[in-house]
Amino acid sequence: MVKLLLLLVLASWACRQWTGQWPWVHWQRMTGPTPVERARRLLGVEAGAGRGAIIEAHKKLIARVHPDRGGDAALVHEANDARDLLLARLGTETGT
């Protein structure tokens, strides 16, 4: 048991030396939401949402976060990127 614990500590240290980050930092990235999941969550659409639902959700979000309405330009860019990602993904899923 002690050998296994020592091996895990040594492997963690080696990962830190090789990559500059502890192993659990890498694990968190691997288990986090995918870009598509983050885009769906940002726009508030379901996994099966069609083109119209994505565009409508984007318009509603932009109306809330646009700088002219006191929002932030970075949020507008995030919303645009989310819309573009979901529409591109929709196009590849339908074969168009």
N, C-alpha and C positions, 0 to 999 in steps of 0.2 A: 504494500500500500504506500509506503514511504517512497519507494522507487518510482511509482506512478506519479505521485505528487511532485517529486523532484523533476521528473521528465516533463510534466505539464508546465512547471515554472520555467524550466530551461527553454522549452518550445515557445512560451510566451515572450521570454526575453529575446530569443533569436528573432522572432517576428518583429519585435520592437526595433531591434538593431537593423534588420534588413529593410523594413518598410517605413520605419519612423513612427509607427502607430501600433498600439496594442491590438491583439487579435479581436477583442470584443468590439472595437471600433469598426472593423471590417464586417463583423457579423451583423451589427446594427444596420449597416448600409444594405446588406444582402436581404435582410428581413423587412425593410421599410417598404412603404407603398411605391409602386411603380410609377413612372411618369404619367401613364394613362390613368391610373387610379387617382393621382393627385389632380390631374386635369378635370376628371369627372367630379371630384369633390369640390374643386374650386367653382366650377360652373353649376354644380348642383344637379347633374343629370345622372340617370341610371345607366347601367352597362349597355342596355339595348337601345339607347336613345338614337333617334334618326337625325338626319341633317337639319330638319326644321326645328326640332327640340334643342339641338346644340346651338343653332344660330339665335333662337329666341332667348335661351339662357344667357348667352354671351351679351346680347343687347341689354338685358335686365341688369347684368353685373356691371357693364360699362356705364350705364346710367347712374349707378350708385358710386362707382369709384373714379369717375373721370375727374381730372384736375379742375375743370370748369365748375364742378359741383363740390369742390373742396376735397377731392380725393387725391390720390398719388399716381404719378405717371408710371411708376414701377408696377403698380397693380394693374394698370391698363395693359402694360406689356405682358404681364403674366396671364391676364385674361385672353389676350390675343394669341399668345403661344399655346394656351390650353385649347382654344377653339381650333387653331390650325392643326394641332396634334390630333385632336379627336376627329376632325373632318378628314384628315389624311388617312387616319386609321380606318375610318368608315369606308373610304374609297378603296383601300386595299382589301378589306373584308368582303366587299361586294364584287371585287374584280374589275372596277372601273378605273 
